[in-house]
Amino acid sequence: MLEVSIGSFLINYFSQPNIGNLLEKEAAKYVHFTGAAPWSARFLGSAILQKVRSGTVLGIAALAACALVLTSMLSVGQVAMWSIILVGFFNSVMFPSIFTLGIAELGRLPVMVPAY
């Protein structure tokens, strides 16, 4: 899930006059969407990862997240706000893909015997 510092930055971002123009209390409610998007993406991503290679999913998710960040940077209003919220959707699919690719083809690991 999101770390507290990221949520604080998002509240500040959503309350900017040219982004969401929301009061901090209202902006905090939208931070919950950044937590809900990854939940749904994890279920969808697990289904996709059974059919599509991890590297492909990782590449598509990374490109989509980059495009959404650029969209947020280059736009204003609701488009900027919702595009940054949707970044969490693609980030949540990226971690399991990175982990899976990181441990792929490691082979059998040696058993560690503690030295006394």
CYANA upper distance limits for C-alpha pairs under 8 A (distance plus 0.5 A):
  1 MET  CA     35 GLY  CA      6.74
  1 MET  CA     38 PRO  CA      8.29
  2 LEU  CA      6 ILE  CA      6.94
  2 LEU  CA      7 GLY  CA      7.20
  2 LEU  CA     34 THR  CA      8.21
  2 LEU  CA     35 GLY  CA      7.21
  3 GLU  CA      7 GLY  CA      7.05
  4 VAL  CA      8 SER  CA      6.82
  5 SER  CA      9 PHE  CA      6.83
  6 ILE  CA     10 LEU  CA      6.68
  7 GLY  CA     11 ILE  CA      6.74
  7 GLY  CA     28 ALA  CA      8.42
  7 GLY  CA     31 VAL  CA      6.72
  8 SER  CA     12 ASN  CA      6.92
  9 PHE  CA     13 TYR  CA      6.59
 10 LEU  CA     14 PHE  CA      6.45
 10 LEU  CA     27 ALA  CA      8.46
 10 LEU  CA     31 VAL  CA      7.32
 11 ILE  CA     15 SER  CA      6.65
 11 ILE  CA     24 GLU  CA      6.66
 11 ILE  CA     27 ALA  CA      5.74
 11 ILE  CA     28 ALA  CA      6.09
 11 ILE  CA     31 VAL  CA      7.52
 12 ASN  CA     16 GLN  CA      7.02
 12 ASN  CA     24 GLU  CA      7.74
 12 ASN  CA     27 ALA  CA      8.42
 13 TYR  CA     19 ILE  CA      7.48
 13 TYR  CA     20 GLY  CA      8.26
 13 TYR  CA     81 MET  CA      8.49
 14 PHE  CA     19 ILE  CA      6.31
 14 PHE  CA     20 GLY  CA      5.23
 14 PHE  CA     21 ASN  CA      7.13
 14 PHE  CA     22 LEU  CA      6.82
 14 PHE  CA     27 ALA  CA      6.14
 14 PHE  CA     81 MET  CA      6.84
 15 SER  CA     19 ILE  CA      7.43
 15 SER  CA     20 GLY  CA      6.05
 15 SER  CA     21 ASN  CA      5.34
 15 SER  CA     22 LEU  CA      4.96
 15 SER  CA     23 LEU  CA      6.28
 15 SER  CA     24 GLU  CA      6.49
 15 SER  CA     27 ALA  CA      6.61
 16 GLN  CA     20 GLY  CA      6.61
 16 GLN  CA     21 ASN  CA      5.77
 16 GLN  CA     22 LEU  CA      7.73
 17 PRO  CA     21 ASN  CA      4.63
 17 PRO  CA     22 LEU  CA      8.04
 18 ASN  CA     76 VAL  CA      6.24
 18 ASN  CA     77 GLY  CA      6.22
 19 ILE  CA     76 VAL  CA      5.67
 19 ILE  CA     77 GLY  CA      4.60
 19 ILE  CA     78 GLN  CA      6.98
 19 ILE  CA     80 ALA  CA      6.74
 19 ILE  CA     81 MET  CA      6.60
 20 GLY  CA     27 ALA  CA      8.33
 20 GLY  CA     77 GLY  CA      6.02
 20 GLY  CA     78 GLN  CA      6.65
 20 GLY  CA     81 MET  CA      6.86
 21 ASN  CA     77 GLY  CA      8.48
 22 LEU  CA     26 GLU  CA      6.39
 22 LEU  CA     27 ALA  CA      6.10
 23 LEU  CA     27 ALA  CA      6.54
 24 GLU  CA     28 ALA  CA      6.58
 25 LYS  CA     29 LYS  CA      7.48
 26 GLU  CA     30 TYR  CA      7.67
 27 ALA  CA     31 VAL  CA      7.37
 28 ALA  CA     32 HIS  CA      7.80
 29 LYS  CA     33 PHE  CA      8.16
 30 TYR  CA     34 THR  CA      7.69
 31 VAL  CA     35 GLY  CA      7.47
 31 VAL  CA     85 ILE  CA      8.23
 32 HIS  CA     36 ALA  CA      6.80
 33 PHE  CA     37 ALA  CA      6.51
 33 PHE  CA     85 ILE  CA      7.24
 34 THR  CA     38 PRO  CA      7.52
 34 THR  CA     85 ILE  CA      5.61
 34 THR  CA     86 LEU  CA      7.46
 34 THR  CA     88 GLY  CA      6.30
 34 THR  CA     89 PHE  CA      8.16
 35 GLY  CA     39 TRP  CA      7.26
 35 GLY  CA     88 GLY  CA      7.85
 36 ALA  CA     40 SER  CA      7.03
 37 ALA  CA     41 ALA  CA      6.68
 37 ALA  CA     85 ILE  CA      8.28
 37 ALA  CA     86 LEU  CA      7.18
 37 ALA  CA     88 GLY  CA      6.69
 37 ALA  CA     89 PHE  CA      5.28
 38 PRO  CA     42 ARG  CA      6.51
 38 PRO  CA     88 GLY  CA      6.05
 38 PRO  CA     89 PHE  CA      4.98
 38 PRO  CA     90 PHE  CA      7.82
 38 PRO  CA     91 ASN  CA      7.88
 38 PRO  CA     92 SER  CA      5.65
 38 PRO  CA     93 VAL  CA      8.25
 39 TRP  CA     43 PHE  CA      7.39
 39 TRP  CA     89 PHE  CA      8.34
 39 TRP  CA     92 SER  CA      8.36
 40 SER  CA     44 LEU  CA      6.83
 40 SER  CA     89 PHE  CA      8.06
 41 ALA  CA     45 GLY  CA      6.02
 41 ALA  CA     89 PHE  CA      5.92
 41 ALA  CA     90 PHE  CA      7.57
 41 ALA  CA     92 SER  CA      6.99
 41 ALA  CA     93 VAL  CA      6.92
 42 ARG  CA     46 SER  CA      6.52
 42 ARG  CA     92 SER  CA      6.76
 42 ARG  CA     93 VAL  CA      6.59
 43 PHE  CA     47 ALA  CA      7.08
 44 LEU  CA     48 ILE  CA      6.78
 45 GLY  CA     49 LEU  CA      6.43
 45 GLY  CA     93 VAL  CA      6.18
 46 SER  CA     50 GLN  CA      7.09
 47 ALA  CA     51 LYS  CA      7.68
 48 ILE  CA     52 VAL  CA      6.41
 48 ILE  CA     57 VAL  CA      8.45
 49 LEU  CA     53 ARG  CA      6.86
 49 LEU  CA     54 SER  CA      6.72
 49 LEU  CA     57 VAL  CA      7.68
 52 VAL  CA     56 THR  CA      7.35
 52 VAL  CA     57 VAL  CA      7.26
 53 ARG  CA     57 VAL  CA      6.94
 54 SER  CA     58 LEU  CA      6.51
 54 SER  CA     97 SER  CA      5.68
 54 SER  CA     98 ILE  CA      8.38
 54 SER  CA    100 THR  CA      7.71
 54 SER  CA    101 LEU  CA      7.39
 55 GLY  CA     59 GLY  CA      6.61
 55 GLY  CA     97 SER  CA      7.40
 55 GLY  CA    101 LEU  CA      7.71
 56 THR  CA     60 ILE  CA      6.69
 57 VAL  CA     61 ALA  CA      6.49
 57 VAL  CA     93 VAL  CA      8.28
 57 VAL  CA     94 MET  CA      8.16
 57 VAL  CA     97 SER  CA      7.64
 58 LEU  CA     62 ALA  CA      6.47
 58 LEU  CA     93 VAL  CA      7.83
 58 LEU  CA     94 MET  CA      5.88
 58 LEU  CA     97 SER  CA      6.26
 58 LEU  CA     98 ILE  CA      7.64
 59 GLY  CA     63 LEU  CA      6.63
 60 ILE  CA     64 ALA  CA      6.57
 61 ALA  CA     65 ALA  CA      6.57
 61 ALA  CA     90 PHE  CA      5.62
 61 ALA  CA     91 ASN  CA      7.55
 61 ALA  CA     93 VAL  CA      7.35
 61 ALA  CA     94 MET  CA      6.85
 62 ALA  CA     66 CYS  CA      6.61
 62 ALA  CA     90 PHE  CA      7.64
 62 ALA  CA     91 ASN  CA      8.04
 62 ALA  CA     94 MET  CA      7.62
 63 LEU  CA     67 ALA  CA      6.57
 64 ALA  CA     68 LEU  CA      6.67
 64 ALA  CA     87 VAL  CA      8.38
 64 ALA  CA     90 PHE  CA      7.45
 65 ALA  CA     69 VAL  CA      6.71
 65 ALA  CA     86 LEU  CA      8.43
 65 ALA  CA     87 VAL  CA      5.60
 65 ALA  CA     90 PHE  CA      6.37
 65 ALA  CA     91 ASN  CA      7.47
 66 CYS  CA     70 LEU  CA      6.66
 67 ALA  CA     71 THR  CA      6.51
 68 LEU  CA     72 SER  CA      6.63
 68 LEU  CA     83 SER  CA      5.70
 68 LEU  CA     84 ILE  CA      6.81
 68 LEU  CA     86 LEU  CA      7.78
 68 LEU  CA     87 VAL  CA      6.71
 69 VAL  CA     73 MET  CA      6.67
 69 VAL  CA     83 SER  CA      7.41
 69 VAL  CA     84 ILE  CA      6.55
 69 VAL  CA     87 VAL  CA      7.55
 70 LEU  CA     74 LEU  CA      6.55
 71 THR  CA     75 SER  CA      6.43
 71 THR  CA     79 VAL  CA      8.23
 71 THR  CA     80 ALA  CA      7.00
 71 THR  CA     83 SER  CA      7.12
 72 SER  CA     76 VAL  CA      7.63
 72 SER  CA     79 VAL  CA      7.37
 72 SER  CA     80 ALA  CA      4.43
 72 SER  CA     81 MET  CA      7.23
 72 SER  CA     83 SER  CA      6.17
 72 SER  CA     84 ILE  CA      6.44
 73 MET  CA     80 ALA  CA      7.42
 74 LEU  CA     80 ALA  CA      8.21
 75 SER  CA     79 VAL  CA      7.05
 75 SER  CA     80 ALA  CA      5.82
 76 VAL  CA     80 ALA  CA      5.51
 76 VAL  CA     81 MET  CA      8.17
 77 GLY  CA     81 MET  CA      6.93
 78 GLN  CA     82 TRP  CA      6.44
 79 VAL  CA     83 SER  CA      6.41
 80 ALA  CA     84 ILE  CA      6.92
 81 MET  CA     85 ILE  CA      6.95
 82 TRP  CA     86 LEU  CA      6.70
 83 SER  CA     87 VAL  CA      7.11
 84 ILE  CA     88 GLY  CA      8.20
 85 ILE  CA     89 PHE  CA      8.35
 86 LEU  CA     90 PHE  CA      7.65
 87 VAL  CA     91 ASN  CA      6.71
 88 GLY  CA     92 SER  CA      6.62
 89 PHE  CA     93 VAL  CA      7.65
 90 PHE  CA     94 MET  CA      7.00
 91 ASN  CA     95 PHE  CA      7.36
 92 SER  CA     96 PRO  CA      8.17
 93 VAL  CA     97 SER  CA      7.19
 94 MET  CA     98 ILE  CA      6.62
 95 PHE  CA     99 PHE  CA      6.61
 96 PRO  CA    100 THR  CA      6.49
 97 SER  CA    101 LEU  CA      6.63
 98 ILE  CA    102 GLY  CA      6.45
 99 PHE  CA    103 ILE  CA      6.91
100 THR  CA    104 ALA  CA      6.57
